[in-house]
Structure formats: C-alpha cells, structure tokens
Amino acid sequence: MAFFPRRPLRPSLFLGLRRTVQWQVSNVRSLSGSAIVGNSNHETKSGTEHGANSVAGKTTHFGFQQVPEHEKEELVREVFSSVAKSYDVMNDVMSFGIHRLWKDHFVTKLDPGRRPGGEPLSILDVAGGTGDIAFRMLDWATEIHNDHQSKVLVVDINENMLKEGQKRSLATAYADGSRIDFKVQNAEVLDAVPDNSQDLYTVAFGIRNFTDIPAALRAAHRVLKPGGVFACLEFSKVNVGLLDMIYKQYSFSIIPLMGQLVAADRDSYQYLVESIARFPSQKEFAGMIRDAGFEISGNGYEDLTVGIAAIHTGVKV
C-alpha cells in the first residue's frame, strides 16, 4: 500500500497501515533525494536551536573504533569522498546487486507524486548525494502521476557526492535544475530547511553513518509538515540464523577484499561493513523513530531479503 494514496488533497498514508494515521497533505510542494550522508543552510529557526552539537570529550563509534564525536563527521566525509565515483559499484558489492531492486521497491511503496486537485510535493532526500533515490522519485511522480512539478532537495554532508549527483543529473530529464537541487547539509541540523516545510523525508543507506542518529531523527521530525512521512532504507539485521552467519562471513571476509580489487580502497569498505554491524536492530531503530515523535504502524518496518536491509517509516502527527 502506497504512502501517497491516489485520491486528491489530504491523502491518508502508510504502507500497510490499516489504522488511520493520516497525514494531511493539503499543500505539497518540492524537493529531492538519494543515497549516503547529510549536511545544510536556510532562513528558518533551526540550526543551533534545533540541532545537536557534539560535546567536548564525548566519543562515538566509527565502525568498530571509538573516536572523538567531533571527528566522526570528517572521517565519514573522507570515506564517501573516496567512494563517490564508485558508489554504485560499492552498493553492488555490499548487496549482491540487489540494492537496485530495494530502491525501486522503496520508491514504489512511497508512491510519491502530486494527486489530481492537490499541490506538488516537497521532498527532502537526506544523505542522497548521487541522486539515486531522487531521480527514481521524480521519474515515478512524472510517469505514474503525470506530475511535472513536485521537487526534490538532495542534501549530503559530502560535497564530492553531491557533485557526482549534479553531474548525473545532466543526463536526466531534470538537467535544467527546476525540479532537483543539491545542497551541502548536516542531517543532524538541517539548518537550511525550514520547520514544517517537507511532505516526505527520505534517507537511503545513509543514516547509519550519522554521528548522532537521534538528533537526525529529531531534525527530520522538525522539517516535516504535520502528516509528513519519514522513510528510511538501510542495511539491517538478517533474521535467519544460518544465513546471518553466511552474510557476516561474506561481509567481513569478501567485501573489504572486493573494495581493494574494484576501488583500491579496502579501508573504506571495511568501515562500511563495520557500520552495518554497529547499526541498531530493526526493533531498536523503530523505537528510536518513535522516540523522535513519529507515529509508526505495526512494528514500523519491512524486512527486505531476510533482513539484509529494511524499510522504516513514520508519520509526523
């Protein structure tokens, strides 16, 4: 079941949410998204007022290492600067190539696009540097809903990832930039994104790299309109014991080696494997989304490919 139902005006949302969590999308507008990290700037009361700043002396994990909290952002930026040009190859290695199907399903499930009699959507794609999810959402809105007005703002903490997305956009129907924009933003602050301004917030394969995930979830809640949807696609925990053992063996033995062979960058791939292992379980992450103020339906997530990845959703009420 789609999040953006096919009737006009205030669509009632949520996948398989049979209960009535309704998000009243009466005025929807613009913006876009795609893949791995986040960062931002705009005229609004957000930033320091709403964001979470690192406290001196605090540490956090960077893969399996403990590092000063204020250093993780730069370390993550370096990882994705290193893999920006081989980003699709990286995801192919990490997911056996299945990430393309997961992304297609993610967008199909959200079903973004302007409804007859409604307003264009404003979509924020966080950690979406390369535009992978953003282009899919715009294509869906255009082809399925004949919507040529909804827009996506792609934000990412890594300028190299955004440059890759801008370069790729030149080969799409959105090359003139009227429906997609790219901006450097920190997902934990989103200081360029006004309160209550977005209809849909997406983050795909990025949130596990954030220094302060609860702060990022609070920022997501702040920028969404009442009724707006938070949607996250992320690597998760395999839910079949034997397959979990096989996947972990593949992850720690093969993926870093493949990173060395296909991208001459073993260390970045080692970090990415470790970041997946450190990410909370589906149930734990659903609880974090709820704690940020979102309404979730059922368990709040859908496992993909026995839990290798999962889609998490929440509605701002």
Summary of the structure (lengths in Angstrom):
residues: 317
radius of gyration: 18.2
end to end distance: 19.3
largest distance: 53.5
contacts: 1206
relative contact order: 0.19
helix: 40%
strand: 19%
